[in-house]
């Protein structure tokens, strides 16, 4: 049961991170050293950390 809850929690954190980064302007992403193409991989790494 805890495995399912852990996966659901990680999925929620992943989607929230993607939403927040996608809401930023290209300039704001650039200030963070990111491009739009990197958003999903950054979100995946954030969930695993």
C-alpha positions as CSV (number, residue, x, y, z in Angstrom):
1,X,0.0,0.0,0.0
2,X,2.7,2.5,0.8
3,X,4.3,1.9,-2.6
4,X,1.2,3.0,-4.3
5,X,0.9,6.1,-2.1
6,X,4.6,6.9,-2.7
7,X,4.1,6.7,-6.4
8,X,1.0,8.8,-6.3
9,X,2.8,11.4,-4.2
10,X,5.7,11.5,-6.6
11,X,3.4,11.8,-9.6
12,X,1.6,14.7,-8.0
13,X,4.9,16.4,-7.2
14,X,6.1,15.8,-10.8
15,X,2.9,17.3,-12.3
16,X,3.0,20.3,-9.9
17,X,6.7,21.0,-10.8
18,X,5.9,20.8,-14.6
19,X,2.9,23.2,-14.1
20,X,5.0,25.7,-12.2
21,X,7.9,25.7,-14.6
22,X,5.7,25.8,-17.6
23,X,4.0,28.9,-16.2
24,X,7.3,30.8,-16.2
25,X,8.2,33.0,-19.2
26,X,11.1,32.0,-21.4
27,X,13.1,34.8,-19.8
28,X,12.5,33.5,-16.3
29,X,13.4,30.0,-17.4
30,X,16.6,31.3,-18.9
31,X,17.4,33.1,-15.6
32,X,17.2,29.6,-14.0
33,X,19.5,28.2,-16.7
34,X,16.6,26.1,-18.3
35,X,14.8,25.8,-21.6
36,X,11.3,24.7,-22.2
37,X,12.6,21.4,-23.5
38,X,14.2,20.6,-20.1
39,X,11.1,21.1,-18.0
40,X,10.1,17.4,-17.9
41,X,13.5,16.1,-17.2
42,X,14.1,18.7,-14.4
43,X,10.7,17.7,-12.9
44,X,11.6,14.0,-13.0
45,X,14.9,14.7,-11.2
46,X,13.1,16.9,-8.6
47,X,10.8,14.0,-7.8
48,X,13.6,11.5,-7.4
49,X,15.6,13.8,-5.0
